[in-house]
Amino acid sequence: MRFLKQLIIFMLAMFLLTSCVSVSPAGGYNNSSEGGESISSAQDNSLNTTYESSETSDYSESSEDESSETESSEQESSEVSAEPTLQDLYLQIDENRERLDGFMTDKLDFAFFGWIYNHFGNDVINSITESVKEGSYGYDLLYHLTGMTGKVLYDEFLERYSPQSSAYESNIIKQEAKNGGNTVIVICGDISLADNWRNMTHLTKTGKSITDFIDEGFLSEMRSADITLANNEFAISERGTPLEGKTYTLKAKPENIEMYKTIGVNLVSLANNHVYDYGKEAFLDTLDSLKDEGIPYIGGGGNIEEAMKPQYYIINGRKIAFVAGNRSEKYIFTPAAGNDTPGVLRCYETELMKQSVSEAKGNADFVVAYLHWGDEFEDKFNKTQQSQGYEYIDAGADLVVGSHTHCLQGAEFYKGKPIVYSLGNFWFSGNKEEMGMLKININSEGSAEYCIIPGREDSFSTLRGKGNDLKTLLDYFEGISKDISISEDGHLMPGSPEKNYTTNVTDKEKLEKLKALADYIDADGRISVYFRSSDGSYFTAGTNKKLICASTIKGPYSLYLLKMADKGELDLNEELELKEDQIWRGAGIIKNSPVGTKYTVRELIKLAIEISDNTAYKMLIDRFGTAGFNKYAASMGYGISLIRGNGYGYCTSEDMGKLYYEIYEYQGENSGFLIDCLLNTKYSEQIEKALSKYPVAQKYGNQGGSSGYHDVAIVYSPTPFVLSVFTTIDADSQNATQPFRYIATEIDRIFNG
């Protein structure tokens, strides 16, 4: 039945073609005299002729004389088989339609098939037909044959034969590639060009250009990319009044858009909580101003249809789509676009955003979903971001990227596709925060590589990480991410570093017990362990992933300061005065002291270790910095670098364990003071609780949530040892301390009997 149906369709198509009537892709028919070009034009007459395999054949209709000669020839050689016609080949494909990819299964009709033949010839038609018959047809076959994917070919077909089709509209941009066969996309976080906001006020005051405040390394990436996307976090208008009740409202003069062109931004998202700050008129002016300057936008519009509409690019024969949504407001000021009302694509509920993603995937080869979401100034992505990110990938997104948090958040891969939860500010407020740029490279084979380029927003400047600071930032990003690995140049890859189990123990009985302990650690999946005995024995197990060190770093940083004091390079009795910006949340008592209160360096070390006082540690970091410690750690081969500003960093349990072994071996003038501090720590519910029969000098760390919950201890057993346990266990979860106690007990049982 299907064959008969296709034969009838074909015969009708042939009738229409020979009658100079064009076939619309939707299956309707358009008289060529009323607009559009007839597929039976001179170029397309070949659709009615016999298909031949020779590349040099002329596919014109035979004259009556030629037909007579052919008839005579056929009578003389009746054994010669007739060559298949184009329609024969089409019907062969149609009989095996399920072997095509989903897009071509839906779109490949005889008119489209004939158009491919006319533009690319016999070899392409042969290859398509044979691959379908053999079952070897793949999504990229058309690209390798024609230099265009099926979706781009279909756009070309529509543009020629049905330019009025809704499938071919102004939201498709064709452009020449800047990077040869590779297509490069750069995505930035939040940008404000608002005249009444901090960064622009500072720019105006200094009389400088925006390029004076953005690192040339970032500018080079943006300008050389084929597409550079940023979040447009402000209204663009000379009209409007601030929304009543809203604390911060941002608006720029239309001429400020020129700055986008200066730095290389050529696509913006309007799906955010500031684009509507000055009301409907100013929002509509924003749309008009961007259109006037030729800068496409996503995630907002004059109605919901426009707000949901993807922006497409055709580059290097592939089609890329961008969509955007907003779920950033606790108190809703920014309206959702409606059927007849302007606004943004709101995605507190995911349905409309998923529809936008699905539409994009139905028409494009690669889809980027850009979300304005997350908790401000929180580097840990939340569960809602994660679950919705999964939904958008399930709906068809190849990449999910976020903004809004004003700080960098981590990433993960879901079903092999990345979710970068927030890139933070790009150029926004002058805050001191980590930020990032995401670079995507789609090669000639259609494979995408992802590279995070981290930096800092600092005093109205956006600075790219370099040298040791780059390593620190990459370690930081990996630490706040889930199950990813990052190369030295920032390339993101799925999967945590491999689990390992190493030891130099040779005793068979001990080895069996260590193997059982390693199995326990690996089965949990959240734990990394480093053990080193004073007799030289060592053991490591679990995911050797870098995690934020939390307060465990206070011990090694204190060791670094005390060694400086031993050499006369600092005075432990120097008094430091508490400043307002040093008061830090979390553990400690100094945060309750009046600004201006003075403490000696010795007092601050004692408080930082014994009660884990965060403000005390911040005062030490502000006075003595991180560069010296980083150099000290690097000189000993330890993979840890502290972040300038907050004094924390990322390392493995092994790195931290080795640093505490340095404390164990430290014999300087102040060694007794440091060990006494560690012996008297207030928080001792983990390793020390399990091994209370021994003196235990330890320091725990808790970053909150599942970012990092650790304990590192020097255990003064008959044969002293260091045990470092790093985890992503939630410290507030039930039985959170149990794995620490079990591991400590087993280590003691194995090595001390």
C-alpha positions in Angstrom: 0.0 0.0 0.0 2.8 2.4 0.9 4.4 1.8 -2.5 1.1 2.5 -4.4 0.6 5.6 -2.3 4.1 6.9 -3.2 3.6 5.9 -6.9 0.4 8.0 -7.0 2.2 10.9 -5.3 5.0 10.6 -7.8 2.7 10.5 -10.8 0.9 13.6 -9.6 4.2 15.3 -9.0 5.3 14.5 -12.5 2.1 15.9 -13.9 2.5 19.1 -12.0 6.2 19.4 -12.9 5.6 19.0 -16.6 2.8 21.5 -16.3 5.2 24.2 -15.0 3.8 24.1 -11.5 6.1 24.2 -8.5 5.7 21.7 -5.7 5.8 23.3 -2.2 7.6 21.4 0.5 4.5 21.2 2.6 2.9 19.1 -0.1 0.8 21.9 -1.6 1.2 23.2 -5.2 2.0 26.7 -6.4 1.4 27.9 -10.0 4.8 29.3 -11.1 3.1 32.3 -12.7 2.0 33.4 -9.2 5.4 33.5 -7.7 8.2 31.0 -6.9 10.2 29.1 -9.5 8.9 26.0 -11.2 10.8 22.8 -10.6 10.1 22.0 -14.2 12.3 24.9 -15.3 15.1 24.3 -17.8 17.5 23.3 -15.0 15.0 20.9 -13.4 13.6 19.2 -16.5 15.9 16.2 -15.6 13.4 15.1 -12.9 11.3 13.6 -15.7 14.0 11.7 -17.4 15.8 8.4 -17.1 18.5 8.5 -14.4 21.9 7.4 -15.7 25.1 6.6 -13.8 27.5 8.5 -16.0 28.5 11.9 -14.7 28.7 13.3 -18.3 25.1 12.3 -19.3 22.8 15.1 -20.4 19.5 14.6 -18.6 17.3 16.3 -21.2 14.2 14.7 -22.7 14.8 12.6 -25.9 13.4 13.9 -29.2 11.1 11.7 -31.3 13.9 10.8 -33.6 16.2 9.8 -30.7 13.3 7.7 -29.3 13.0 5.9 -32.7 16.7 5.2 -32.7 16.6 4.0 -29.2 13.6 1.7 -29.9 15.5 0.1 -32.8 18.6 -0.3 -30.6 16.6 -1.9 -27.9 15.1 -4.4 -30.3 18.6 -5.4 -31.3 19.9 -5.8 -27.7 16.9 -6.8 -25.6 19.1 -8.1 -22.8 20.4 -4.6 -21.9 18.6 -3.5 -18.7 17.0 -0.1 -18.5 18.7 2.4 -16.2 16.7 3.3 -13.1 14.9 6.6 -13.3 15.2 9.2 -10.6 11.8 8.3 -9.4 12.9 4.6 -9.2 15.7 5.7 -6.9 13.4 7.8 -4.8 11.0 4.9 -4.4 13.9 2.6 -3.4 14.7 5.1 -0.6 11.1 5.4 0.4 10.8 1.7 0.8 13.6 1.9 3.4 12.6 5.3 4.8 13.1 4.1 8.4 16.9 3.9 7.7 17.1 7.7 7.3 17.7 9.9 10.2 14.6 11.4 11.9 14.8 14.8 10.1 15.2 13.3 6.6 12.5 10.7 7.3 10.1 13.6 7.8 11.3 16.0 5.1 12.6 13.9 2.2 9.9 14.1 -0.5 10.4 13.8 -4.2 10.7 17.5 -4.8 13.5 17.8 -2.2 15.1 14.6 -3.6 15.0 16.1 -7.1 16.5 19.3 -5.9 19.4 17.5 -4.3 20.0 15.7 -7.6 20.0 18.9 -9.6 22.4 20.6 -7.4 24.8 17.8 -6.6 24.5 15.3 -9.4 24.7 11.5 -9.9 27.3 10.5 -7.4 25.5 12.1 -4.5 22.2 10.5 -5.5 23.9 7.1 -5.9 25.6 7.4 -2.5 22.4 8.3 -0.7 20.4 5.5 -2.4 23.1 2.8 -1.8 23.7 3.8 1.8 20.0 3.7 2.6 19.6 0.3 0.9 22.6 -1.1 2.7 21.6 0.4 6.0 24.7 2.4 6.4 23.1 5.9 6.1 24.3 8.2 8.9 23.4 11.7 10.0 26.6 13.2 8.6 26.5 11.4 5.2 24.9 14.4 3.5 27.4 16.7 5.0 30.3 14.6 3.7 28.7 14.4 0.2 27.5 18.1 -0.1 29.3 20.2 2.6 25.9 20.8 4.2 23.8 18.8 6.7 20.3 17.7 5.8 18.8 20.6 7.8 20.9 23.2 5.9 20.1 21.5 2.6 16.4 21.8 3.4 16.8 25.5 4.2 18.4 26.0 0.9 15.6 24.1 -0.8 13.0 26.2 1.0 14.7 29.4 0.3 14.6 28.7 -3.5 11.2 27.1 -3.9 9.2 28.4 -0.9 10.7 31.6 0.4 7.4 32.5 2.0 7.5 29.3 4.1 7.4 29.8 7.9 10.4 27.4 8.1 12.6 30.0 6.4 12.5 33.3 8.1 14.6 36.3 9.1 15.9 34.5 12.2 18.3 32.5 10.0 21.7 34.2 9.5 24.1 32.8 7.0 27.7 33.9 7.4 31.2 33.0 6.3 33.3 31.2 8.8 36.2 33.1 10.4 38.1 30.0 11.5 38.4 27.8 8.4 36.5 24.5 8.8 35.9 25.1 12.5 32.9 27.1 13.9 33.8 28.9 17.1 31.2 30.1 19.6 32.1 32.3 22.6 29.6 32.7 25.4 30.0 35.3 28.1 28.0 36.1 31.3 26.3 39.3 32.4 27.1 42.6 30.8 25.7 46.0 31.8 26.2 49.1 29.6 23.7 51.0 31.7 24.7 54.6 32.2 23.3 54.6 35.8 25.3 51.5 36.9 28.6 51.3 38.6 30.9 50.1 35.8 29.6 52.6 33.3 29.7 55.4 35.8 33.3 54.5 36.5 34.0 54.4 32.7 32.5 57.8 32.2 34.4 59.3 35.1 37.7 58.0 33.9 37.1 59.0 30.3 38.3 55.6 29.1 37.0 53.1 26.6 35.4 49.8 27.5 38.4 48.0 25.9 40.5 49.5 28.7 38.6 47.4 31.2 38.5 44.1 29.5 41.6 41.9 29.1 43.0 41.8 25.6 43.0 38.0 25.9 39.2 37.9 26.3 38.7 40.5 23.6 40.8 38.5 21.1 38.6 35.4 21.8 35.4 37.4 21.3 36.4 39.2 18.2 37.7 36.1 16.4 34.7 33.9 17.2 32.0 33.3 14.7 29.3 34.0 17.3 29.8 35.8 20.6 26.8 35.7 23.0 26.3 37.7 26.1 23.5 38.5 28.5 22.2 42.0 27.9 21.3 43.0 31.5 19.7 46.4 31.0 17.1 48.3 29.1 18.1 50.4 26.1 16.0 53.5 25.8 15.7 57.3 26.3 12.2 56.7 27.7 10.5 55.0 30.7 10.5 55.3 34.4 12.0 52.8 36.9 9.6 50.0 38.0 8.0 50.9 41.3 9.4 49.0 44.2 12.5 47.7 42.4 15.8 48.4 44.2 18.2 48.3 41.2 17.1 49.5 37.8 19.4 49.7 34.8 19.1 51.7 31.5 21.5 52.6 28.7 21.4 55.2 25.9 20.9 53.5 22.5 24.4 54.7 21.4 26.0 52.4 24.0 25.1 49.4 21.8 28.1 50.4 19.7 30.3 49.0 22.6 29.0 45.5 21.8 30.5 45.8 18.3 33.7 47.2 19.8 34.2 44.1 22.0 32.8 41.5 19.5 29.4 40.7 20.9 27.0 39.9 18.0 24.1 38.1 19.8 22.5 38.9 23.1 20.0 37.3 25.5 17.2 39.4 26.9 16.0 36.7 29.3 16.9 38.3 32.5 15.6 40.4 35.4 16.8 43.9 34.3 15.8 44.3 30.7 12.3 45.5 31.6 13.5 47.8 34.5 12.0 50.9 32.8 8.7 49.4 31.7 7.0 48.5 28.4 8.1 51.5 26.3 11.7 51.1 27.2 11.6 47.4 26.7 10.1 47.8 23.2 12.8 50.5 22.5 15.4 47.9 23.5 14.1 45.5 20.9 14.1 48.3 18.2 17.5 49.5 19.1 19.1 46.1 18.8 17.3 45.5 15.5 18.5 48.9 14.2 22.1 48.0 15.1 21.8 44.5 13.5 22.3 42.6 16.8 19.9 39.6 17.1 18.4 38.8 20.5 16.9 35.7 22.1 14.7 35.1 25.1 12.5 38.2 24.8 10.2 39.9 22.4 7.0 41.8 21.6 5.0 38.6 22.3 5.6 35.0 23.4 6.2 33.8 19.9 9.1 36.1 19.4 10.4 35.4 22.9 10.5 31.7 22.2 11.8 32.0 18.7 15.3 30.5 18.2 18.1 32.4 16.5 19.7 30.3 13.8 23.2 30.6 12.2 24.4 28.7 9.2 28.2 28.4 9.2 30.4 25.8 7.5 27.3 24.0 6.3 25.9 23.4 9.8 23.0 25.0 11.5 23.3 26.3 15.1 20.5 27.5 17.3 20.3 29.7 20.4 17.3 30.0 22.8 17.1 31.7 26.2 14.9 31.7 29.3 14.7 33.5 32.7 14.0 32.2 36.2 16.0 34.6 38.3 13.6 36.7 40.3 12.5 36.0 43.8 10.1 38.9 43.6 8.7 39.1 40.0 9.1 42.4 38.3 9.9 41.3 34.8 6.8 40.2 32.9 6.5 37.0 30.9 5.8 37.6 27.3 2.2 36.8 26.3 0.2 36.2 23.2 -0.1 40.0 22.6 2.1 41.5 25.3 5.9 42.0 25.4 8.2 40.4 27.9 10.7 37.6 28.4 10.5 33.9 28.1 10.0 32.9 31.7 10.9 29.4 32.7 10.0 28.9 36.4 8.0 26.1 34.8 10.0 24.4 32.1 7.3 23.6 29.5 7.6 26.7 27.2 11.4 26.7 27.4 11.4 23.0 26.5 9.1 23.8 23.5 11.6 26.4 22.4 14.5 24.0 22.7 12.6 21.3 20.8 11.7 23.6 18.0 15.3 24.6 17.7 16.5 21.0 17.7 14.0 20.1 15.0 15.6 22.7 12.7 19.3 22.8 13.8 22.3 20.6 14.2 23.5 22.1 17.5 21.4 23.8 20.1 22.5 26.2 22.9 20.1 26.9 25.8 21.1 30.0 27.7 19.5 30.4 31.2 19.4 33.2 33.7 19.0 31.3 37.0 20.7 30.3 40.2 21.4 31.8 43.6 23.3 35.1 43.6 26.9 34.9 44.9 26.6 31.2 45.4 29.2 29.1 43.6 27.3 25.9 44.1 24.6 25.2 41.6 21.3 24.3 43.2 19.0 21.3 42.6 16.5 23.2 40.6 19.2 24.3 38.1 20.4 20.8 37.9 17.0 19.2 37.3 15.9 21.8 34.8 19.3 21.6 33.0 18.6 17.9 32.6 15.2 18.6 31.2 16.5 21.0 28.6 19.1 18.4 27.4 16.4 15.8 27.2 14.4 18.2 25.1 17.2 18.5 22.6 19.8 21.0 23.9 23.4 20.1 23.1 24.7 22.7 25.6 23.1 24.5 28.6 24.9 27.6 29.9 23.8 29.9 32.7 24.3 33.4 34.1 22.8 35.6 36.8 24.7 34.5 39.9 27.4 37.2 39.7 30.0 34.5 40.4 31.3 31.5 38.6 29.5 28.2 39.2 30.6 24.7 38.2 29.7 22.3 35.4 28.7 18.7 34.8 28.0 16.5 31.8 24.6 14.9 31.5 24.2 12.2 28.8 27.5 13.4 27.4 26.4 17.0 27.0 27.7 19.9 29.2 25.8 22.1 31.6 27.9 25.1 32.6 25.7 26.4 35.4 26.9 30.1 35.5 29.6 32.1 33.9 29.1 34.9 36.4 29.6 38.5 35.5 31.5 39.4 32.4 31.6 43.2 32.8 29.0 44.3 35.3 29.5 45.8 38.7 33.1 45.9 39.8 32.7 43.2 42.4 35.7 40.9 43.1 34.5 37.6 41.9 35.6 34.7 39.7 34.1 34.5 36.3 34.4 32.6 33.1 34.1 32.6 29.3 33.0 29.4 27.5 34.5 28.7 24.1 33.0 26.0 21.9 34.8 24.7 18.8 32.7 22.7 16.4 35.0 21.0 14.0 34.5 19.8 10.4 33.2 16.5 11.6 30.6 18.2 13.7 32.2 17.3 17.0 32.2 20.0 19.7 35.0 20.8 22.2 34.4 22.9 25.2 36.9 25.1 26.9 36.4 27.2 30.0 38.5 30.4 30.1 38.4 31.6 33.7 39.2 35.0 35.0 38.2 37.6 37.6 36.0 40.7 37.7 38.0 43.0 39.9 37.6 46.8 40.4 35.6 47.3 37.1 38.2 45.3 35.1 37.7 41.8 33.7 41.0 39.9 33.8 41.8 36.7 32.2 43.6 34.1 34.4 47.3 33.6 33.5 50.1 31.5 34.8 49.7 30.2 38.3 46.5 32.1 38.7 45.0 30.2 35.7 45.9 26.9 37.4 44.3 28.1 40.6 41.1 29.2 38.8 40.9 25.9 36.8 41.3 23.9 40.1 38.6 26.1 41.6 36.2 25.4 38.7 36.9 21.7 38.8 36.3 21.7 42.5 32.8 23.3 42.2 31.9 21.1 39.3 30.5 17.5 39.3 32.2 14.6 37.7 34.3 16.5 35.2 38.0 16.6 34.3 39.7 19.8 33.1 42.9 19.9 31.1 45.7 22.4 31.7 44.3 24.6 29.0 40.7 24.5 30.3 39.1 21.8 28.1 36.2 20.2 29.8 35.7 16.4 29.7 33.1 14.2 31.2 34.1 11.9 34.1 36.1 12.4 37.2 39.7 11.3 37.4 39.9 7.6 37.7 39.6 5.9 41.1 42.9 4.6 42.3 44.2 2.2 45.0 47.9 2.4 45.7 50.1 1.2 48.5 53.7 0.1 49.1 52.6 -2.5 51.6 53.7 -6.1 50.7 52.4 -8.1 53.7 49.7 -10.3 52.3 47.3 -10.1 55.2 47.5 -6.3 55.3 47.0 -6.1 51.5 43.8 -8.1 51.7 42.5 -5.8 54.4 43.5 -2.7 52.5 41.8 -4.0 49.4 38.6 -4.5 51.3 38.9 -0.9 52.7 39.5 0.4 49.1 36.4 -1.5 48.0 34.4 0.2 50.7 35.7 3.7 49.7 35.1 3.1 46.0 31.6 1.8 46.6 30.7 5.0 48.5 31.9 7.1 45.6 32.3 10.3 47.6 35.5 9.6 49.5 39.2 10.1 48.9 41.8 8.8 51.4 45.6 9.3 51.9 47.5 7.5 54.6 51.2 7.8 55.4 52.9 6.2 58.3 56.1 7.4 60.0 57.6 4.0 59.0 57.2 4.9 55.3 54.1 2.9 54.6 51.4 4.6 52.5 48.0 3.9 51.1 45.6 5.9 48.8 42.1 5.1 47.6 39.0 6.6 46.2 38.4 9.4 43.7 41.6 11.5 43.7 39.6 14.5 42.6 40.6 18.0 43.7 38.0 19.5 46.1 37.9 22.8 47.9 40.2 22.4 50.9 37.9 24.3 53.2 39.4 25.0 56.7 41.9 22.1 56.5 44.2 24.7 54.8 44.5 26.7 58.0 47.0 24.2 59.3 49.5 24.3 56.4 49.1 28.1 56.0 49.9 28.5 59.6 53.0 26.3 59.1 54.1 28.6 56.3 53.8 31.7 58.5 55.6 30.0 61.4 58.5 29.0 59.2 58.7 32.6 58.1 58.7 33.7 61.8 61.5 31.1 62.5 63.6 32.9 59.8 62.8 36.3 61.2 60.7 37.3 58.2 57.6 38.1 60.3 56.8 39.0 63.8 54.2 36.8 65.6 53.5 39.7 68.0 52.6 42.1 65.2 49.1 43.5 65.8 46.5 43.5 63.0 43.4 45.6 63.1 40.1 44.2 62.2 38.5 45.8 59.1 34.9 45.7 58.2 35.4 43.8 54.9 37.3 41.1 56.8 34.3 40.0 58.9 33.4 36.6 57.5 30.4 34.4 58.0 30.7 30.9 59.5 32.8 29.7 62.4 34.6 32.0 64.9 34.2 34.8 67.4 36.1 37.7 65.9 33.2 38.4 63.6 31.4 39.7 66.8 34.2 42.1 67.7 34.0 45.8 66.9 35.8 47.0 63.8 39.3 48.2 64.8 39.9 45.5 67.4 43.5 44.4 67.3 44.9 40.9 67.4 48.5 39.6 67.2 49.5 37.2 64.4 50.0 34.5 67.1 46.4 35.0 68.4 45.0 34.9 64.9 46.8 31.6 64.1 45.5 30.1 67.4 41.9 31.1 66.7 42.0 30.1 63.0 43.0 26.6 64.0 41.4 25.9 67.4 37.9 27.3 66.7 38.3 27.5 62.9 37.8 31.3 63.0 37.2 32.4 59.4 37.7 36.1 60.1 41.0 35.4 61.8 42.1 33.5 58.7 40.9 36.3 56.5 43.0 38.8 58.5 46.1 36.7 58.0 45.4 36.3 54.3 45.0 40.0 53.8 48.2 40.7 55.6 50.5 38.0 54.2 48.8 37.1 50.9 48.6 33.8 49.0 51.5 34.2 46.5 54.2 33.2 49.0 52.3 30.1 50.1 51.6 29.1 46.6 55.3 29.3 45.8 56.2 27.4 48.9 53.7 24.6 48.1 54.8 24.4 44.5 58.5 24.2 45.5 57.6 20.9 47.3 55.5 19.6 44.4 52.1 19.9 46.0 49.2 20.6 43.7 47.5 23.4 45.6 47.2 27.1 44.9 45.3 29.4 47.2 42.8 31.9 45.7 43.7 35.5 46.1 41.2 37.2 48.3 39.7 34.4 50.3 42.7 32.2 50.9 41.1 28.9 49.9 42.0 26.6 47.1 41.5 23.1 45.6 43.6 20.1 46.2 43.4 16.3 46.6 43.4 14.4 49.9 46.9 13.3 49.0 48.2 16.9 48.6 46.7 17.9 52.0 47.9 14.8 53.7 51.4 15.5 52.5 51.2 19.0 53.8 50.2 17.7 57.2 53.1 15.3 57.2 55.2 18.5 56.8 53.6 19.7 60.0 54.4 16.4 61.7 58.1 16.6 60.6 58.4 20.4 61.5 61.0 20.9 64.2 61.2 24.7 64.1 61.1 27.1 67.1 57.3 27.3 66.9 56.5 23.6 66.2 55.2 23.0 69.7 52.8 26.0 69.4 51.4 24.6 66.1 50.9 21.1 67.3 49.2 22.3 70.5 46.8 24.3 68.4 45.9 21.2 66.4 45.6 19.0 69.5 43.1 21.5 70.9 40.7 22.0 68.0 37.1 22.4 69.0 35.5 20.3 66.2 36.7 16.7 66.5 33.8 14.5 65.6 35.5 12.5 62.8 39.0 10.9 63.0 39.7 11.9 66.6 36.4 10.5 67.8 37.3 7.1 66.5 40.9 7.2 67.7 40.5 9.0 71.1 42.9 6.5 72.7 45.7 8.4 71.0 46.6 12.1 71.0 45.2 13.4 67.7 46.3 16.7 66.1 43.7 17.4 63.5 41.8 20.0 61.5 38.5 19.5 59.9 36.9 21.5 57.1 33.3 21.9 56.0 32.4 24.0 53.0 28.7 23.3 53.3 26.4 21.1 51.3 28.3 18.5 49.3 31.1 20.8 48.2 33.6 19.5 50.8 33.6 17.8 54.2 37.0 16.7 55.3 39.3 15.8 58.2 43.1 15.6 58.3 44.8 14.2 61.3 48.3 13.5 62.8 47.7 10.5 64.9 50.3 9.8 67.7 49.9 6.1 67.8 52.9 3.8 68.7 53.8 4.4 65.0 52.5 7.9 64.3 50.7 8.4 61.0 48.9 11.1 59.0 45.4 10.3 57.7 43.7 12.6 55.2 40.0 12.0 54.3 38.3 14.3 51.7 34.7 13.8 50.9 31.7 15.3 49.1 29.4 14.1 51.9 26.9 16.7 53.2 28.0 17.4 56.7 24.4 17.9 57.8 23.2 14.6 56.5 22.5 11.6 58.8 25.6 9.6 59.8 27.9 12.0 58.0 30.8 11.3 60.3 30.4 7.5 60.1 32.7 7.0 57.1 35.5 9.0 58.7 35.3 6.9 61.9 35.2 3.6 60.0 38.2 4.4 57.8 40.2 5.7 60.8 39.4 2.5 62.8 40.3 0.2 59.9 43.6 2.0 59.3 44.5 1.7 63.0 43.5 -2.0 63.0 45.5 -2.8 59.9 48.7 -1.0 60.9 48.6 -1.1 64.7 46.9 -4.4 65.3 
